[in-house]
Amino acid sequence: MHKTEEILEAKNYILSKTKEVPEIGIILGSGLGGLADEIENGVVIPYEDIPFFSKSAAVGHANELVIGRLEGKTVVAMKGRYHFYEGYSLDEVTFPVRVMKALGIEKLIITNACGAVNTDFNPGELMLITDHLNLVGINPLIGKNNDDLGTRFPDVSEVYNREMREIALKVARENDITLREGVYGWWSGPIYETPAEIRMIRILGGDAIGMSTVPEAVVAIHSGLKVLGISCLTNMACGILDEPLSHEDVIKVAAQSRSAFVHLIKNVLQEI
């Protein structure tokens, strides 16, 4: 469990670089960091400069925290994230969520690039996360609870806030953006799933599968934040099509979806 003093040290360092007090946090997944470039008067802080932050080696992650104004809201955006599969502990993976909460955010938008398990979905589409499956068998809240940060047994009957989901669906309809709804499954990685594993995930009720998001969402709920989850479906999951998967293709399709993704998030920000 995260230590209060470490969170405060990271928070104080960030506040030494900006006077802005963010109200909304955004975690930008693989190939989706371009939204951070839209932030007005953005203060850019490299992760490596922030106490106790880690750094991703994954392609498509810039390892920068950007704080500024976007669509009339003060936001703090993670331009890239680091992952459990890189060897980081879940404490390390979710530490930025604790820091963003300490900075003052009340809402967190978590995004990712992932594979479509639901065969009605198509690469390049966006998916609104309605719920998730933890398929890794480990939880970021395991260990002694820090009661200053949240309750020992948080309720997760609604991880992804219904009100914000309804706003996202309305924005998508008004702007002619295809926004699927589905259950996101968390896979540890770094290997993609086998065809048999994808069949299992579909039977369990998963509509998409990826290697992030769930740990951050769990810690956000523990922290008392309202969460909105948006996935960019970059490929059909293994075994659905007779073709191999590659991270290069994930980045490419995420970039192609950038316009719809940015438009959706910016319009959602106006209304939440």
C-alpha positions as CSV (number, residue, x, y, z in Angstrom):
1,M,0.0,0.0,0.0
2,H,1.2,3.5,-0.8
3,K,2.8,5.6,1.9
4,T,1.2,9.0,2.6
5,E,4.6,10.7,2.9
6,E,5.7,9.5,-0.6
7,I,2.5,10.7,-2.1
8,L,2.9,14.2,-0.5
9,E,6.5,14.4,-1.6
10,A,5.5,13.8,-5.2
11,K,2.6,16.2,-4.9
12,N,4.7,19.0,-3.5
13,Y,7.3,18.6,-6.3
14,I,4.6,18.9,-8.9
15,L,3.1,21.9,-7.2
16,S,6.5,23.5,-7.2
17,K,6.2,23.5,-11.1
18,T,2.7,24.8,-11.5
19,K,0.1,26.9,-9.7
20,E,-2.8,25.0,-11.4
21,V,-5.0,22.8,-9.2
22,P,-6.4,20.1,-11.4
23,E,-10.0,18.9,-11.1
24,I,-9.9,16.0,-13.7
25,G,-7.1,13.4,-14.3
26,I,-6.5,11.7,-17.6
27,I,-4.4,8.6,-18.2
28,L,-3.5,8.3,-21.9
29,G,-2.7,4.8,-23.2
30,S,-0.6,3.5,-26.1
31,G,-0.7,5.9,-29.1
32,L,-3.2,8.2,-27.5
33,G,-0.9,10.7,-25.9
34,G,-1.7,13.3,-28.6
35,L,-4.6,14.6,-26.5
36,A,-2.0,16.0,-24.1
37,D,-0.8,18.2,-26.9
38,E,-4.2,20.0,-26.9
39,I,-3.8,21.2,-23.3
40,E,-3.5,25.0,-23.2
41,N,-0.4,26.5,-21.4
42,G,0.5,23.0,-20.4
43,V,3.3,22.5,-17.8
44,V,5.2,19.4,-18.8
45,I,7.0,17.4,-16.1
46,P,9.0,14.3,-17.0
47,Y,8.1,11.3,-14.9
48,E,11.8,10.7,-14.0
49,D,11.9,14.1,-12.2
50,I,8.9,13.3,-10.0
51,P,9.8,11.6,-6.7
52,F,8.7,7.9,-6.7
53,F,7.3,8.0,-10.2
54,S,8.5,5.2,-12.6
55,K,9.1,5.3,-16.4
56,S,7.7,3.1,-19.2
57,A,9.8,1.6,-21.9
58,A,6.8,0.8,-24.0
59,V,6.6,2.3,-27.5
60,G,3.9,5.1,-27.6
61,H,4.4,6.3,-24.0
62,A,6.1,9.6,-23.6
63,N,6.5,9.5,-19.8
64,E,5.3,13.0,-19.1
65,L,2.8,14.6,-16.8
66,V,1.0,17.6,-18.4
67,I,-1.0,20.1,-16.4
68,G,-3.1,22.9,-17.9
69,R,-6.5,23.8,-19.3
70,L,-8.5,21.8,-21.6
71,E,-12.1,22.7,-22.7
72,G,-12.4,25.0,-19.7
73,K,-11.3,22.4,-17.1
74,T,-8.0,22.2,-15.3
75,V,-6.6,18.8,-16.1
76,V,-3.6,16.7,-15.2
77,A,-2.7,14.2,-17.9
78,M,-0.4,11.2,-17.9
79,K,1.1,11.1,-21.3
80,G,1.8,7.4,-21.2
81,R,1.7,4.9,-18.3
82,Y,3.9,2.1,-17.0
83,H,2.8,-1.4,-16.8
84,F,2.7,-4.5,-14.5
85,Y,4.3,-6.5,-17.3
86,E,7.4,-4.2,-17.3
87,G,8.2,-5.6,-13.9
88,Y,6.8,-2.8,-11.8
89,S,4.7,-3.6,-8.7
90,L,1.1,-2.6,-8.7
91,D,2.0,-0.1,-6.0
92,E,4.3,1.5,-8.6
93,V,1.8,1.2,-11.4
94,T,-1.0,2.9,-9.5
95,F,1.1,5.5,-7.6
96,P,0.3,8.3,-10.0
97,V,-3.4,7.9,-9.3
98,R,-2.8,8.5,-5.6
99,V,-0.8,11.6,-6.5
100,M,-3.4,13.0,-8.8
101,K,-6.0,12.5,-6.1
102,A,-3.7,14.4,-3.7
103,L,-3.4,17.2,-6.3
104,G,-7.1,17.7,-6.1
105,I,-8.8,15.7,-8.9
106,E,-12.3,14.3,-8.3
107,K,-12.7,12.5,-11.6
108,L,-10.4,10.3,-13.6
109,I,-10.6,9.4,-17.3
110,I,-8.6,6.2,-18.0
111,T,-7.9,5.3,-21.6
112,N,-6.1,2.4,-23.3
113,A,-5.4,0.6,-26.6
114,C,-6.7,-3.0,-26.5
115,G,-7.9,-5.9,-28.6
116,A,-11.5,-6.6,-29.4
117,V,-12.9,-9.9,-28.2
118,N,-16.5,-9.2,-29.2
119,T,-16.7,-10.2,-32.9
120,D,-19.3,-7.5,-33.5
121,F,-16.6,-4.8,-32.8
122,N,-14.1,-3.5,-35.3
123,P,-10.5,-2.2,-35.1
124,G,-10.4,1.5,-35.0
125,E,-13.6,1.8,-32.9
126,L,-13.8,3.2,-29.4
127,M,-15.4,1.3,-26.5
128,L,-16.9,2.7,-23.3
129,I,-15.9,0.4,-20.4
130,T,-19.0,-0.6,-18.4
131,D,-17.2,-3.1,-16.1
132,H,-14.1,-5.1,-15.9
133,L,-12.7,-8.6,-15.4
134,N,-9.5,-9.0,-13.3
135,L,-7.9,-12.0,-15.0
136,V,-4.5,-11.6,-13.4
137,G,-5.3,-12.9,-10.0
138,I,-3.6,-10.0,-8.1
139,N,-5.1,-6.8,-6.7
140,P,-3.4,-3.5,-6.1
141,L,-5.0,-3.2,-2.6
142,I,-3.4,-6.4,-1.2
143,G,-1.4,-5.6,1.9
144,K,-1.9,-3.5,5.0
145,N,-4.6,-0.9,4.3
146,N,-3.7,2.8,4.6
147,D,-6.9,4.2,6.1
148,D,-5.9,7.7,5.2
149,L,-6.3,6.7,1.5
150,G,-9.5,4.6,1.6
151,T,-11.5,1.9,3.2
152,R,-10.3,-1.7,3.7
153,F,-13.1,-3.2,1.6
154,P,-14.2,-0.7,-1.1
155,D,-17.5,-1.3,-3.0
156,V,-17.0,-2.0,-6.7
157,S,-20.6,-2.4,-7.8
158,E,-20.1,0.6,-10.1
159,V,-16.4,1.1,-10.9
160,Y,-17.1,3.1,-14.0
161,N,-19.4,5.9,-13.2
162,R,-22.8,5.6,-14.7
163,E,-23.4,9.4,-15.0
164,M,-20.2,10.0,-16.9
165,R,-20.9,6.9,-19.1
166,E,-24.2,8.4,-20.1
167,I,-22.6,11.7,-20.9
168,A,-20.0,9.9,-23.1
169,L,-22.8,8.0,-25.0
170,K,-24.7,11.3,-25.5
171,V,-21.6,13.1,-26.8
172,A,-20.8,10.1,-29.2
173,R,-24.4,10.2,-30.6
174,E,-24.3,14.0,-31.1
175,N,-20.9,13.8,-32.9
176,D,-21.5,10.7,-34.9
177,I,-18.7,8.8,-33.2
178,T,-19.0,5.0,-32.9
179,L,-18.8,4.2,-29.2
180,R,-19.3,0.6,-28.3
181,E,-20.1,-0.5,-24.7
182,G,-18.4,-3.5,-23.1
183,V,-16.5,-5.3,-20.4
184,Y,-12.7,-4.9,-20.4
185,G,-10.5,-7.8,-19.3
186,W,-7.1,-7.2,-17.7
187,W,-4.4,-9.5,-19.0
188,S,-0.9,-9.3,-17.5
189,G,1.1,-9.5,-20.7
190,P,3.6,-9.0,-22.2
191,I,2.5,-11.8,-24.5
192,Y,-0.8,-11.5,-26.3
193,E,-3.5,-14.1,-25.5
194,T,-3.7,-17.4,-27.2
195,P,-6.8,-18.3,-29.3
196,A,-7.9,-20.6,-26.5
197,E,-7.5,-17.9,-23.9
198,I,-9.6,-15.5,-26.0
199,R,-12.4,-18.1,-26.3
200,M,-12.2,-18.3,-22.4
201,I,-12.4,-14.5,-22.0
202,R,-15.4,-14.4,-24.4
203,I,-17.2,-17.1,-22.4
204,L,-16.5,-15.2,-19.2
205,G,-18.2,-12.1,-20.6
206,G,-15.2,-10.0,-21.8
207,D,-15.7,-7.7,-24.9
208,A,-12.1,-6.4,-25.0
209,I,-8.7,-7.4,-23.5
210,G,-5.7,-5.3,-22.6
211,M,-2.7,-5.0,-20.2
212,S,-3.6,-2.0,-18.1
213,T,-6.5,0.1,-16.7
214,V,-7.9,-2.2,-14.1
215,P,-5.3,-1.6,-11.4
216,E,-5.6,2.2,-11.8
217,A,-9.4,1.9,-11.7
218,V,-9.4,-0.1,-8.5
219,V,-7.1,2.4,-6.8
220,A,-9.2,5.3,-8.1
221,I,-12.3,3.7,-6.5
222,H,-10.4,3.1,-3.3
223,S,-9.4,6.8,-3.4
224,G,-13.0,8.0,-3.8
225,L,-12.7,9.1,-7.4
226,K,-15.3,8.9,-10.1
227,V,-13.9,6.9,-13.1
228,L,-14.6,6.9,-16.8
229,G,-12.9,4.3,-19.0
230,I,-12.5,4.5,-22.8
231,S,-10.7,1.9,-24.9
232,C,-9.4,2.2,-28.4
233,L,-10.0,-1.1,-30.1
234,T,-6.8,-1.5,-32.2
235,N,-7.1,-5.1,-33.4
236,M,-9.2,-8.2,-33.2
237,A,-7.9,-10.4,-30.5
238,C,-5.9,-13.5,-31.3
239,G,-7.6,-16.3,-33.2
240,I,-10.5,-14.2,-34.5
241,L,-8.7,-13.3,-37.7
242,D,-6.0,-15.5,-39.2
243,E,-3.2,-13.0,-38.8
244,P,-0.4,-12.3,-36.2
245,L,-0.6,-9.4,-33.7
246,S,2.1,-6.8,-33.2
247,H,2.5,-3.7,-31.0
248,E,3.4,-1.7,-34.1
249,D,-0.1,-2.3,-35.5
250,V,-1.6,-1.3,-32.2
251,I,0.2,2.0,-32.3
252,K,-0.7,2.6,-36.0
253,V,-4.5,2.0,-35.5
254,A,-4.5,4.0,-32.3
255,A,-3.0,6.9,-34.3
256,Q,-5.7,6.5,-37.0
257,S,-8.4,6.7,-34.2
258,R,-6.9,9.8,-32.7
259,S,-9.3,12.3,-34.2
260,A,-12.4,10.5,-32.9
261,F,-10.8,9.9,-29.6
262,V,-9.7,13.5,-29.0
263,H,-13.1,14.8,-30.2
264,L,-14.9,12.5,-27.8
265,I,-12.8,13.2,-24.7
266,K,-12.8,17.0,-25.3
267,N,-16.6,17.1,-25.6
268,V,-17.0,14.9,-22.6
269,L,-14.8,17.3,-20.6
270,Q,-17.2,20.1,-21.4
271,E,-20.0,18.3,-19.7
272,I,-18.6,16.4,-16.7
